Amino acid sequence: MKRAAMTLLFAFCALALAAQDEGVRVDFKGSKPTISDFVWTYLSKAALDDEGVIDEATNSVKQAWIRYRNGLPLEEGETITVDTKNGYAVYESRNDGILFKVEMCFWNDSDRKHKLFAINYQSFFNGKPAGGQFDGLRFWRYDNAARTMTWLDDGGFEVEYYNTSYALPRTGKDIIVTRWSDDGTKKQETLKWNGHDFAPVKK
């Protein structure tokens, strides 16, 4: 599963290189984009490959998001939560002990010229990471003046995939990392937001 996840990530990175060069336009109303604007930009533009196709996991989120935007009911087992004030959104799909969860969040850069947008795909089975094919944590840097976001290869740390899950903040600014052992025990670590990216908290 780990090898499959890494293969998928490398494929995603290759597809993102074109967008990395020029950036993806973020359309919004008002003086600044909201989390909903970043999510829709990702789902409708940034996640597309050169032929305008997205993977099946992202497409499931996109279709649910379209229904949410249009005020239509979601499919059974699906939920979408949008917290505009805190710049956070999450899509969840539950079925027979399997949870597919996609968190989305953004942070204001301390330089007041950029924002960092993250999208976090995770699969769980009976409450533990399942190492799903599409799992991964991805980052994009938004330029306030250009109104575009470009893909980043990391957010200041190396993303792990095996028996590791990440929780983006709905409140606060830090990312919580949980590492799961085969015996079911787990340990947590905090990745501290420094105003530009993240670094582990020294103990």
N, C-alpha and C positions, 0 to 999 in steps of 0.2 A: 504493500500500500504506500509505503514511504517513497519507493522508487517511482510509482505511478504519479504521486502527487508532485514530485520534483520534475518529472517529465512534463506534466501539464503546466507547471509554473514556467519552465523554460520556454514552452510554446507560447504561453501568454506574454512573456517578456519580449519574445521575437515579434509578436504581433503589435506590441505597444511601442516599438521603436519608431515607427512612422509618426505616431502621435507625440512621441517624446520630442521630436525635432521642432515641430511647429506649434504644438499644443492644441488642446481641444477647447473650443469656444463654450463658455458657460453663459447661457441666456437667462436673464432674470429681470424682474420688475422691481423698481425701487432703487435704493442707493447701494445695496449689497446683496449678494446671494444668500439664501437660506440653505439648510440641510436638504430640503426637498429639491432645490435647484441643482445641488451637487449630485444627488442621487439620480435624478432624471438625466443629467448630462452623462453620467457614467453609463446608465442603462441604455440610453438611446444613441450615444456617440462613442464614448471612450472604450467600451467593451467590445465594439465591433471589430472583426478582422478586415482584411483588405477587400473581401467580397461582401462586406456588410452583414456578416453572420455572427451570432453570439452562441456560446456554449449552452447546453440544455439547462444547467443550473441557473445561469444568469437569466436565461429566457423565462424560467419559471418565476423569478423575482420580478422581471419586467412586466409579465402579463398580470401578475398580482398588483403591481404598482399602477398599471393602467386602470384596472378596475377600481383601485383605491382613489385615484385621481378623479374618476368619473362618478364616484359615489355609489358604485355597484358592490354587491356582496362578494366576498372572497370565496375561494373554494373551501370545502370542508377541511378542517385542520390547519388552515392558514390564518395568520394574524399579521398585521402591520401596525407598528407603533411609531409615531412621529412626534418628537419633542423639539419643536422649533426653537424654543427659548434656549435650550442647552445644546443645540446643534447636533442632535442624535436621532437616529432612526434604526429600526430593526424589523426584519422580516423573519417569521418563523413558520415552519411547516412540520407538523407532527403526524406520525403514522406508525402504528404497531411498535412502539418503543424507540422509534428513530426520530430524532430532532434535527432538522436542517435549519441552521440559523445564520442569517447574514446581517451583521451589524455595520452601520455606517456613521461616521462622525467626522467633525472638522474642528481644527484649532486655529486661533489667530496667532500669527507669527509676531514675535516681539519687535520685528523691524517695521511693523504696521504696513508692510507692502505685500505680504503674502499670507496664505492660509495653507494648512496641511489637511488634506482629505484622506481618510482611510476607509477601506471596505474589507470586512473580515468574514470569510466563508468558513463555517465549521459544521461538522456532522457529529452527532452524538448517538450512541446506542445504550439505552438504559443508564443514561447519565454520564457515560464515559466517552472520550473522544473515539470516533470510529475511523479516523483517517480516510475520509471520503475523497473521491477522485478529484473533486473541484475545490477542496479545502485550501485556504491560503489567506494571508494578510497582505494587502497591497496598498501602496501610498501614491498620492498625486499632490504636486505642489501647484497652488493656484496663485496667479499673479494678479493683484488687484487692478493695476493700471491696464494691462493687456486683456483682462477678463478671460484668460485661458488657463487651463491646468495641464501640466505635463507629468508623465509617469516618472516615478522614482524607483531606483533599484532597492532601496531600503528606507527605513525611517529612523536610522541612527543605530540599528542593531540587526543582527542576523536572525531571521525568522526560522524557528524550528518547526518540524512537522510531526515527528514521532512522539506519541503520547504527550502532546503539548497542546494546550488551548490558550486562547487570548480573550480577554474581556475588555472591550472599548468602554470608555467612561460616559455614562449618561449624566452623572454629576462628577465634579472634579475634573482633572486634566490627565491623570496618569492611566497607563495600561497595566492590567493585572495579568501576569503569566501564571498558569497552573501546569505543573509537571506531574504526570500520573505514573505511578509505578505499576508493574504487572500485578502486584498483590492488592491493588485498590487504594493504597495510600497516595497522598498527594502533597506537594509543596508549592507554595506561592511565592512569587517575586514581583516587585513593583518596578515598572519602567517609567522613570520620572520624566515628565515634560519639562524641557529647559527653555521653552520659548521658540525653538526651531525644530527639534526632533526629540528623540528619547534615548535614555541611557539607564542601565540598571542602578538601583539604589545601593550604595556601598553600605555594608553592615560591619 
